[in-house]
Amino acid sequence: MSTKAAACRTFPADLPGEFETHVTFTCADAEVDALVAWGKARGTGATHILLERGRTVSQPMLTLRAATTLAAARAAAAELACAARADGFHPVRIKIEAAPWHPAVPVRDEDAAALEPAYHFEHHVKLLLGPDDATGPLAALAVRHSAHLSRNARRKRDDGRHERFVTQRCRAVGDRTAAAALDLLVTELTGRGHEILSVEREFVVFDDDETLDRGWIDETAEPFSASATSRTV
């Protein structure tokens, strides 16, 4: 085992903070309403995410939010998945995100280097598009920032406009570098005239099947490299 591999550490399981947990399911579109009702009866939120591209485009999920520990969040997610399976649903993934202000989230790039490579920042920029706005140019913009598009299939607007999420991933970097990458993305989005509804930042601390997102986000772009962030921080 290399010295670097030996030095890698995991996110602390017992340090309290704010966590958001997503349990993703595989099911036909006609079954999503039943899943949502099942989750609502158990106090969960629900979203049906449709990726713009990738291996698993349709990703209905139930969401839990709590001020807790990672260990407790994992236990609650496992319990929810087990109960759903017993009632005929098919959970395929558990993903847990910490708030970026959690004390264990890496601040510097050196801090991030000490963590296992699966940990990463994830940013969600929600945009409001016009009825006739094409998403191709927006997707091309997103790709330049290690990001891509998705939408909530359950969100329907009365004004004919539609919403898109631009999701960006920043891996093996600390909070400062990740925040600078987000700033670059937001700056280009606003510079192109896009209307931003909200911006969320998270730090992924557990994901038992990241392959569901394969083919969606190309993380080879480096807008948050040292040369880029030195001009924005």
Secondary structure as GFF3:
##gff-version 3
##sequence-region A 1 233
A	DSSP	alpha_helix	3	7	.	.	.	ID=ss1
A	DSSP	beta_strand	17	25	.	.	.	ID=ss2
A	DSSP	three_ten_helix	29	31	.	.	.	ID=ss3
A	DSSP	alpha_helix	32	40	.	.	.	ID=ss4
A	DSSP	beta_strand	45	51	.	.	.	ID=ss5
A	DSSP	beta_strand	58	68	.	.	.	ID=ss6
A	DSSP	alpha_helix	70	86	.	.	.	ID=ss7
A	DSSP	beta_strand	91	98	.	.	.	ID=ss8
A	DSSP	alpha_helix	109	113	.	.	.	ID=ss9
A	DSSP	beta_strand	120	129	.	.	.	ID=ss10
A	DSSP	alpha_helix	136	143	.	.	.	ID=ss11
A	DSSP	beta_strand	147	152	.	.	.	ID=ss12
A	DSSP	beta_strand	162	171	.	.	.	ID=ss13
A	DSSP	alpha_helix	175	191	.	.	.	ID=ss14
A	DSSP	beta_strand	195	207	.	.	.	ID=ss15
A	DSSP	three_ten_helix	210	213	.	.	.	ID=ss16
A	DSSP	alpha_helix	226	229	.	.	.	ID=ss17
###
